[in-house]
Amino acid sequence: MGPDETRRTGVRQRRRTPVSVRVSEVSVVAWVLLVVAGLLEVGWAIGLKYTEGFTRLVPSVLTGAGIVASMVLLSYAARTLPIGTAYGVWVGIGAAGAAVMGMLVLGEPVTAARVFFISLLVVAVVGLKATSGH
């Protein structure tokens, strides 16, 4: 509908967002959800240590809530992203983050080998993102 049609009918044509813009916005949201899901995985993995075998109520409830929230966000991200990429990035963030937090918060040993292998996890996560096409 052009300007003449708008004058004649009084109806203004709504501009449409190009499909490419909508797809990229959806992809960005999926990646944000995936990163948050991965960070929640770090939180619940560390939280497991504080549950003492799920015998302590508050840490157990918080850990359980973190598990559920992390899975829900992963499932939302996987609607848009390839599952192999989404799951791999989620696990990588969780594994690397839990290892780092274990060293920083729980006093686990910091060795050159551990830092090297955590670095490999980070490289793998970045590689999955870079080759995902999203």
Phi, psi and omega in degrees: 000124181267184181299322179297319180294324178296316178297320184290315186263340184078003181257126180267134180287134178278133178286138179262138176283132178303144182303322181299324179291315180298318180296316181293324177295318178297320180295318178297316178299317179299318179293321177297314178300320180294318178295317178297319177300319178295320178293322175296326177297319176301314181299314182286331177295316177292322179301330178303325180297325183275348180284341184050057178072031182060035177260350178253123190299301186298309178299326180293317179294316180296319179295316178299318178296321177296320178298310182298312181299318180297316179294319180297314179296321176300317181294323176295317179296324182288349174294328184256317185271153174300139185298322179298320178290310183300312182293318179298317179293317179301311179295319181297315177299315181296314182292312180295316181296318179294321178295316179295313180296325176300320179288319184282320189258322187260002176073023177290155185296140175255109179236161179300320180296316179297315179297319179299312183288328173296320177299322177297321176299316180297318178298319179296318179297314179297320178297318177298317178297314184295332184256010185282336184080008179238000000 
